Amino acid sequence: MRLSECLNSSDIDALRKIAERYDFDCHRSSKNSLMQTIMAHFNNRKFIQDRLLSLESKEYRDALMQIVMDKRQCFSREDLSAIAKRAIGNQSGQETQLITNLLRDGWVYRLGSHGGKTAYFVPEDVMKTMKEFLAVQLQSQVETISGPPLVYRDDQFAIVRDAVQFISFVKNHDVKITQNGVIFKRQLLQLLDSFEIKEEPVTGGWRFGYGRRFFDYPDRFALFYDCLYSRGIIEEQEAGILAVTDKTEEWLEKPDKNKLLDLVNFWRLLYRRPIPRLSFALNTMARAVCKKWTLVESVNQLLSPYVGDYYYDNQVQVMEKRIYQMMVNLGLLCYGKLVDGRAVMRLSDLGRELLLEETADEAKETLLPETTPLIIQPNFDLLLPAAEAGRLDWELSQFTDLIRADMMRVYRITKSSISRGLQKGWSYQRIIGFLDQHSGSLLPVNVKRMIERWCQNASGILLNR
């Protein structure tokens, strides 16, 4: 919807507020005069640029940037409220005023109903001008180099080819898995060696928050393994076998670009749990590095307001390992190093098509719940940030053992701790319900199975009675 349509569909009071905001010289009682004056100003590129440069409120500027970098032109009231809340942070109750200011300033228009709800539109011609201006502003904040590095990595569709190779391997081999659902090491090494992009097996350390199998497999493999599992293409059978399903053929028949888009969308949704502002950071970075090779260090500074630490990953590690490296794995980003060792990157052709253009049929993103504080690992360890301990520590102490207490409290589920919990009045259903609720339903299957067995042994009855 263009500006002229938005103005024509707005009531005169809304147009009068815009005119009063900028002190336009027009007849305030004539809708035609108001429309012509507002159009004359907002169709002027310099007027929009001057208004954007004069924004003083960081929260307001942040909210407007989020709207500009969103691919949607139509927003619900809930959409705008979510954007406003992210922009204002802890200043609860101010989101209504922020939305009112966006309407008053002529960036957003409230136009009747859309699908039974009040709809808010951003004029597409105004949005285009704002996006162009924003891209120039972001590119001016990073440090670029004149030419490409001598050597750089551009994976393109390699991750799609390796995902297909993985499916083929599972289909043609008897892939055995442990009770925890993990591929045995010998076959895992054989599998990793068969991929176009090599990875080393996980050797230990705290690994959580970035997927169901992130604890067990290296980053890139864990991503497309989790994606294929979530799509029902592979299944971990109770007989200890990893197998493909009848959904395999349908996925394999998709064009490579559609397969890649599926992986990209899965990554964005999955990683939004540990990186809540991933979409905003991703859109900011994409516009900043879309044209020239850019020094990674300068991009880190650009994204620092939107990316924080995540448990044992510091801010730089989150940016470089969880965002940039995963974008390289997905073929969205080219990555190289200069002779002096400095790292540089540039958006790939695929990245420009999938992230900046609106031709791709990108699946609609749904808001995820806030990050859940309890991390449950397959080795029966439970990790809880110290800041959350006061809320959950008492319940956990009933059926777990505390084995470490510092910035991250570590609990362990054992046979004796479960027995103790049953003696204190807990039941199998209550324990599982508690763990599901506070981990975001990410309770590993082997942990759930063993808790069931321990409860059965302790009570001497069948749990399903």
N, C-alpha and C positions, 0 to 999 in steps of 0.2 A: 504494500500500500504506500503510495507516494504522499508527499507532504500535502499536496492540493486535496487529495481524498481525505486525509486525516483532518484537515482544517474544515472541509465541507461537512464532515460527519460530526464535528464537535459542536457543543452548544456555545452560544455567544459569551456566556460567563467565563468559560475556559479560555476563549480567545482574548477576552478583555484582560484577564489576569496576566497573560503573556505580554500583551502590549504595555500594561502598567509596569511589569517587571523591568522592561528595557526602555521605558519612557518613549515609546514610538509615537510619532506625530500622525495621528489618524483619528477618524470619528469613532469614538468608543461605543456608540449606540448603533453603528452600522456593521453588520457581519461582513458584508462585501468589502468594506474599507479595511476592516481588521484583517481579513484573509489576504488581501492584496499587499498590505504592509508587511505582515509576517512573512509571506512568501518572498517578497523582495529582499528582506534581510537574510532569511535562512537559505536562500538560493545563492547568496554571496559567500563564496568560500572563505574570504578574509574575515567576515563577521563571525562565522563558526570558529575559525582558528583563534580569533581574539577572545572569544568567550571561553574557549577551552583553556587558553593560556592564563586567563584571569581567575580561574577557580582557585580559591584559597583553602577551602575545607578539604583535608586529606580524605575524610570519610566519603564526602560527596564525590570527589574525583575518582576514588576507588570504585564506588558503586557504578558510576557512569562508564568507567573503563570495562567493568565486568559486563555491562549491557552491550557495549560496543563490540566486545570480543566474543559475544554469544552469537551463534548462527541463527538463532530465532529472531523473528521480527514481531511475533505476537507473544505476550507474556500474560500469565494469570496473576491475580493479586498475590497468591502464594509464592509464585516465582519471584516477583519483585520484593516481597518481604524477606525471602531467603537471601537474595542478593544484598539487600539493605542490612540484614543482620550480620552477614559476613563482613561487610564494610565497616560497620560501627563497632564490632567486637563486643566488649562488655557493657556498652552503653545501652542497656535494655530499655525498651519503650520509645526509642528515638526513630525507629524505622518508619513509622507512619509519617512523621514530619519530613523525612528524607524523600519519601515517595511523593509527598505533596510538593516539595521543591522541584523535583524532576518534572512534574506536570506543569508547574508554574513557569518553569524556564523553557518550556517548549521542546524538550527532548523526547518526552513520552506523552501519548494521548490515550485517554480513556474513552473507548468507543463501544458502548452497548455491551452485548453479550456475544460470547463465542463458545459454542458447545455448552450452553446453559450457565456460563460464568462470565463475569465482567472481564473484558479483554483490554489489554494495554498494548498499543502499537508504537513502534519506533519507525518513522518514515524512512523508506528504503533509500531515497536520494540523500537525506540528511545522514543516515547511517553510513553510506558509502564515503561521503566527505570526511566524516569523523574517523573512519577506519584508515583512510589514506593519511590523514594528519597524524594519527596515533602511530602508524608504521614509521613515518619519518622521524617522529619524536623518539621512538624506541631505538631506531638504528643510530641515532645521534648519541645515544647513551652507552654504546658499546664500542670496543676498539677493533677495527678491521685491518686486514692486510691486503696488499694489492693483487696478489696472485695465489694460486693453490699451493699447498705444501708438496714436497717431492713425493711423499707416499701418504696415502689416506685410505680409509676403509669405507666402502659403500656396499652394503650387503644386499640391497634391493630385495629380491624375493627369496633370499636364501632360507629364511625361517619357514616359509611356506614349503619349500622343497624338503627341508629337514622334517617338518611335521608329517608330510606325506611318506617320507622314508621311515619314520617311526611307526606310522600306521601299518605300512607294509611289513616291517620287521615283526610287529605283534601278530599280524595275520599269518605270517609264514613260519613263525617259530613258536615253540612251546615256552612262553615267557613265564617263569615262575616268580612268585612274590612271597614275601615273608608274611607272618601273621599281621604285621602292621600295614601290609599292602605295598611294601617297597620291593622293587626289582632287586634280585640277588646281585651281588657285586660283580661277579664274573660276566653275567649277561649285560649288566649296566655299562661296564667298560667296553664291551663289544659294541653296544648300541651307540655310546658316545663317540666311539672311534669311527662309526659309519656316517656321522653327520658331516655336512659341508663346513660348518663352523665348529671347531673343536672346543670342548670344555672339559675341565678336570672334575672328578667327583668331589662332593663336599667332604671336608676333612674334620669337621667339628666346629665348635663355637656356637654362640647364640644366633639362631636364625629363625625369625618368625615375622609375621605381619604382612608378608608379600605373597601369600598364596597357600593353598592347602598342602602342597608338596614342597614348599620352599625349604622346609627343614631337612628334606631328604635328597634333593637334587640341585644341581647348579642352576643359576638364575634363569638362563635362557631356556633350558630344557624344562625347568619347573613351570615356566609361563605357558608354553604350548601344551605341556602335559595337562596342567590344570584346565586349560581352555577345552581341550578335547574331552576330558573327563566331565566337565560341566555341561558340555553339549550332548553327552550321552554317546559319544563315538567310541570310547573305550570304557571298560568296566573291570573292577577288581573283584573277581569271583571268590566266594568263600572257600572254594576248593584249592586256593593258592595259585590261581592262574590269572594272568592279565590277558584280556581278550577284546576283540573289536565287536561292535554290535551291528544291527541291521541299519543303523543310521549312517554308517560309514560311507556307503556308495553315494548317498545324497550330498554329503559334504565334499567328497572327492570330485564330484561333477561340477562344482562351482568353479567359475573362473578364478585364476590365481589372485587377481585383484580383490575379489570378494572374500576369498579366504584370508588375505592379509587384513582387510578391513575388519573382519570378524575378530582376528587376533588383536588388532589395535584397540577396538572397542572394549574387548575383554580386559586388556591391560589397563586402560583408562579407568574402568569401573573398579577393577580389583585394587589398583594402587591408590585409589581415592580414599581408602580407609586409613592407611598410614600417612598419606599426603592429602589432607582434606581440600587444599586449594590447587590440586594438580591441574585441573582444566584451565584455571586462570594462569598458572605459571607456564603451562604448555603453550597457550595462545600468545602470551607475552613473548616467550622465547622464539616461537615460530616466526613472528613478525620482525623480531630483531635480527635474526640470522638468515632470513629468506634469500638475500641477494649476494652477500659477500662472505668470504671466510673470516670468521670472528674468533678472537681470543677467548678461550673458555673462562679464564679468570674474570674478564669483564662481564660475561654473562652471569657468572656467579653473583657478582655484585648487583646486577639488575634484578635477579630473582630472589635475593636474600630476604626481602620483606614478606615473601609469600611461601617460603619453604623453611621449616624448622627442623630441629633434631627429632629423631624417632628412636627412642630407647637407646641402643648402643650405636646407632648410626648418627654421626654428627651432621650438621647442616650441609657441609660440603659433600660428604659421602652420599647423602640423600639426593642431592642435585646431580652429582657426577655418576653414581652407580645406579640409582633407581630411576632417574629421569633420562639423562643423556645416553647412558650405556644401553638402556632398554630401547630407546629410540633408534640407536644404531642397530641393535639386534632386529628391530622391526623394519629396518630399511628406510626410516623416516629422516635419518640424520647421517651426514658424512662426517667422519672424524679423522683427524691427522695430527702430526706433530711437525714443528719447524725444526730447522737445523740446531737452534739453541735449546731445544727440548720443550718449548712452550706448546701447549695443546690448542688446536683450533678446530672449529666445526662450522658447518653450513647445512642448511636444510636441503635434503635431496629432492630430486624431481618428484618422487613419490610423496615425500613429505609436503611439498607445496600443493600437490593435488589433493591429498587426503586431509590436510590440516587447514589450509587457507582458502581453498575453493569450495564452493557449495554444490558442486556437481555430484560428489559422492553421496550415495544414499546411506548416510550414517544413521545407525540405530539411535533412537532417542535414549538419552541418559536419564536414569532415575536417581533421585537423591538417596544416598545410602544413610543408614542410621549413623549416629555419632560413633566414633571409635569405642569399642568395648574394652574395658581395662584388663580383663583376665585373658592371658595367653596360656593355652594348654598344649603341651608338646607330647609327641608319641612316647617319649621315655618316662611319662608319668610325672614330669615336673610342671608346676603351675607358676607362672610369672605374673607378679602384680606390682605396679609402680608404688613407691612408698606413699605418694600423695593420695592413692586410693585405698590404702591399707585400712584406714579407720572405718571405712564403710563395709568392707568385706572380710576383714581379718578374723572377726569373731566366728562367723559361720565357717570359714575355712579351717579354723583351728579345731573344729568339731570332728572333722573326718580327714584331715591332712596333717603332715608333719612339717613344721617350719625348719628349713635347713640353711637358710641364708637371709640376713636382714641388713640391707644397705639401701642404696637408691632404688634397687629392684629387689623386692622380697620374693624368695623362691620357696615354694611349698612342694611337697612330694606326696603322692597318693601311694599307700602301701596296703598290704593285706591287713596288717595290724591297725592301721589308721582307719580303714573302713570298718573293721570290727568295733573299734572304739566309737565311731559315729553311730553305728546301729545301737550300741548300748546307751547312747545319749538321746535316742529317740528318732534318729534319722532313718529314712527308708531308702530303698534303691531308687524309687521314683522321685523322691525329694532331692537326693544327691544329683541325679542326672538332670533334673529340671533346673536346679541351681546352676550347675556347670554350663548347661546350654544357654540359660538366660544371660549369664555374665561373660560368656565368651563369644556371643553372637552366633550360637549354634555351630561352633567350630570344634566340637569335641571329637578327637580322633576315634575311629572305630575300635581300634585295639584297646584303648583305655576304657571305653564304654563296655566292651565285651568282658574285660577282666574285672571291672567293678561288679558287673552282674554275677560273675562266677564267685567272687569273694563273698558277695551278699548271700548267694545261695548256700555256700558252704557254712557261713556263719549262722544262718537262720534255719537251715535244714528244710526249706520249703521252696517250691517253685514260684518264681516271681510273677509269672503270668496268671496266677490264680487270683 
